[in-house]
């Protein structure tokens, strides 16, 4: 048997060894945890989507966050006037028409502030998602038809889209809002409000202006108009929309040209005015004086690529005009180089006769 002193010494040695082993193991665990922390710090949780789902991978919202009434109220001017445009996927794509449209507001004369009052009405989910990415006031309109692709002139989809627009605008009037409706292919170069008629319920741009504001021989273009909300304008929009069945196969602009002389207009007392192309021009009849132009419309033009080409030229011409000294601006030495791709002759060939209205 070992002496008692040796047994005690051995027990002490075993206790020290056990303590050392325990401390060493704890250190190894701690080091491993630290290394694991550095590993995951180098690779954020989004690198492991199957294990750690991230909110950033959620799809863009495709439903309205707020009802139309709130969106209009947020965008409205003090007199309850809003600016409205409609947008589908084809016209909403990056570097497409909506980008040129918004750029014109940003470089125009006293037009940037008007973007605060613009509501973009999206006709499909991708257009709505793009609107949310580039603008403050967006509304997704429920539609029965599929409007996401380019709606070629006078096709059934084009006609449905135009008439859906008229019905929607009627509902805006019924909510008590005045509106300026503008197509996305209208460039805003100056604040148009000082040029509007104070005594009109419905005032509309023209493909051809005869020189007289109340001449029914003017050729209206539904792609740009200013409408005040009242009983007369509401009844007019109801009549306009219902007239699609009277003139099947025609778009809203043609039907407007038919009904502008209808006795119903006089019966309800609607005050209709036509806007001078000097201020509200288009490719059909350009505004020649850049000192007076407010808007320019890519009308008399078929095909998005053609519109894009000529509208880009138009924006370049406007920027060149802005760069001129005041003395040269007053001389009106700059004119539009467009149209180059757009052609009114192509419209006439499509319609078969120049007596029919052309595309807005």
C-alpha positions, 0 to 999 in steps of 0.5 A, a space after each residue: 500500500 502507498 503511503 498516505 502522503 503519496 495518495 493525497 499528492 496523486 489526488 491533487 495532481 488528478 484534480 489539477 489535470 481535470 481542471 486544465 482539461 475543462 478550461 481547455 475544452 471551454 476555450 476551444 468551444 469559445 474560439 469555434 463560436 468566435 470563428 463562426 461569428 466572423 464567418 456569418 458576419 462576412 456572409 450576411 443572412 441574405 446569402 442564405 435565403 433558403 435558411 434565412 428568408 429576407 424581406 428584401 426578396 418579397 415581390 413588389 406590391 401589386 395592390 393599392 395601399 390606399 383607396 382612389 379617394 385618398 390618392 386623389 386627395 393627396 395629389 390635388 391642388 387647392 381647387 381639387 384639380 389633379 393631373 391624370 395619365 394612364 400607363 401600361 407595361 409597354 409604355 412603362 418599361 425603362 427608357 420608354 415613354 413614361 421616362 420621357 414624359 416625366 423628364 419633360 416636367 423636370 426640364 419644363 418652365 414651371 412644370 416640375 412642381 406639377 409632378 406633385 399633382 400627377 396621378 399615374 393610373 396603371 392598367 396592369 401590375 408591371 406598370 403599377 410596380 414601375 410607377 411605384 418605383 419612379 413616382 409618388 402617386 400611383 393607382 392600379 385600375 382593375 381592368 377586364 382586358 389585358 392591357 400590358 402589351 402595346 395596344 396597336 392603333 384601332 385594335 380591339 385591345 386599343 379600343 377597350 383601353 380607350 373606353 375604359 379610360 373614359 369611364 374611369 374619368 367619369 368616376 373621377 368627376 363624380 368624386 368632385 375632382 377637376 382633372 387635366 388628362 394627358 397621354 404619356 406621349 405628351 411633353 409638358 414644356 410650360 405650365 398650361 394652366 394660365 392658358 386654359 379658358 376660365 369659362 369652359 367645362 370641357 376644353 380639349 387639344 386639337 389635331 387641327 385648330 381653325 383659329 376659333 376656340 368654339 368652332 365645332 370644325 376644330 378636330 379634337 384630340 382626347 389625349 389632352 383635356 381639362 375638365 371641371 367637375 360639375 353636373 354638365 361635365 358628368 352628364 357629358 362623360 356619361 353620354 360620351 361613354 354610352 355613345 360607343 354603342 352608337 358608333 361601334 368600332 370607333 375609338 373615343 376620339 372619333 366618337 367625340 368628333 361625332 357627338 360634339 355637334 349633338 343636340 344633347 351637348 346644348 341641352 345640358 348646357 356644356 361649355 366646350 372649348 378647343 385649345 389653340 395648337 400654338 400653345 398645345 401643339 402636336 406632330 399633326 400641327 406643331 406649335 411653331 413658337 417655342 416661346 408660347 408652347 405649353 405641350 407637344 403631343 406625339 399624335 399623328 404617329 403609329 408605333 411606340 418606337 416611332 414615337 420614342 424617336 421623335 419625342 427624344 428629338 423634341 426634348 433635345 430641341 427644347 433643351 437647345 432652346 433653353 440654352 439660348 440667350 434671351 435675345 435669341 429666344 425672342 427671335 424664335 430661331 429654333 423650331 422642332 426637327 420632328 417629325 422624322 419617324 412619325 408620318 401622318 400619311 401612314 395614318 391616312 393609309 391605315 384609315 383609308 381616308 383623311 376625314 377620320 381622326 388620327 391617333 392620339 
